[in-house]
Amino acid sequence: MNTRVFLIIAIVAGLVLSTLALANPSVEDQIKARQSAYTFMSWNMNRIRAQVIDEDVPFNAAQVQGWANAIAAAANSNMSLMFGPDTVQGTGWKPTRLRPEFFQDMARTGEIASNFVQQANALAEAAETGDPAAIAAQFRQTGEACGACHRPFRAPE
């Protein structure tokens, strides 16, 4: 076998193995991914809160819109791939706080997740208006959607 053919086969094999690894991420990688995604969304929510709820920071419509869009993008990123059944135990960046109840009624879990995505999208839409009152109202709805999952499915620290 010549070197060129061997190199092509090695590259294709590497791509196939990489794809398989991504298709079946380890428990640790799933936990890390979701912890990172939720930390990212929380960071953005806190920036919005400072401007439209706490009013600690002067309102900047462009900033709020960017943060709201980031939250919506993360919410729409098929987060379900980060919740394999084996991820109720284990460590990502820190030990997981996911409760087993998450998997006991998947229809309810799906409704809660779907509502969060809808509320995150509505937050991005409200941010497009530039109206701090409208953004604040939708921010509260989005926060409630977050809590609807945290309360039953996330253990306290």
N, C-alpha and C positions, 0 to 999 in steps of 0.2 A: 504494500500500500504506500503510495507516495505521500510526502509530507503535507501537500495541499489537501488531499482527500481526508487524511487523518485530522488535520486542523479543522476542517469543515465539520466532520463528525463530532469532534470534541466540543466545538462551539454549539452545535445543535443539541448535543447531550446536556451541556451546561444550561442552555436556555430551558430545556424541558425540565431538568431537575429544579431550576430556579422557580419555574412556574408551579411545579408541584409543591415546593416549599411554601410559596405564597398562598396557594390554594388551601393548604393545611397548616396554618401557623400554629406554633406551639402554644400551650396554655399560657406560658409566660409572655409570649409576644402578644396574644390577644388581650391579656390583662394590661400590659404596657400601653397598647394602642388605645384601649378605652380610657385608661387613666389619663393619658396624654390628651385625648379628645375632650374629655370633660374638664380637665384643667384649663385647656385652651378656651372652651366655651365660658367657663366661670370667669376667667380673666377678662374676657370681652364683656360679659354681663356686668362685672364690677365697674368697668369704665363707663358703661351706659348709666348705671345706677348713680355714679358720682355726678353726672350731668343732669339727669332728668328726675331723679328721686331725691337724693340727698342735696343736690344743687351746691356741692362743695367746689365744683369746677364750673367755670362759665360754659354755657351751652355752645357746642360747635356741631352744626348739623352734618357736616361732611364726616367728621370723626364718628359720630353716632351711627351714621349710615354704614360706614366701613365696618364697624364692630358688629352691627346687626347682620350685615351680609356674611360676615365670618361665622357667626353663630348659625345662621341658616345653612351655610355651606357644610359645616360640620354635621349638623342635624340630618342633612340629606345625603350623607356619605355612606349609607348602608351600614350603620352602626351595629346592626344585628350580627354581622360577621365577627364582631369582637366579643360575642357572648356564647361561646361554646359551652355545653353542659358541664364540662370538667372545670370551668373557670370559677366555680363557687369556692374553690380552694386554690391557694397558690399565691405567688408573689409576682408582681410586675415591677414597678418602681418602688412599691411598698405592698404589704399584704392586701389582698382583695377584700372588699367590704360587701361584695355581692352575696345576698342571701339565697338559699335554695328555693325559697318561695317564688323567686323570679320564674322558675321553670314549671311550677305546679299548675298554672292556669295561663297557658300561652295566648289564649284569645284575649284575656284581660291585659296581659303584658303588651300584646300587639296594639290594643286600643290605646293604652297609655303612651306607648312609643309614637304611634301615629298622631295622637293629639299634640305631643311635644313638637313633632316636625311641623304640623300645621301652625302652631303658635309661634315657632321660630320663624317660619315664612311670613306670618302676619307681622311679626316684629320688624322684619326687613322692609315690608311694605309700608308700615307706619313710619319707619325712619326715612323713607323716600319723601314723605310729606314735609319733613322739616318742622313739624308741629310738636314742640316738647310735651304738651299735654296728651296728645294722641300716642306719642311714643311711650310716655310714662304709663298710660292705661294698658297698652299692649305689653309693656315690660312686665307689669304685674301678672298678666295672664300667662306670659311665657314662664315667669318664675313659678307660678302655681303649677304649670305643667311639669316643670322640673321636680318640684316637691311631690307631685303625684306618683313619681317613680321612686324618689328617695325614701319616702316614708315607709312603704311596704317592702322595698327590695334592697335597701342599703343599710348595713349595720353601722352603728355609731363608731366614731374613732375611739 
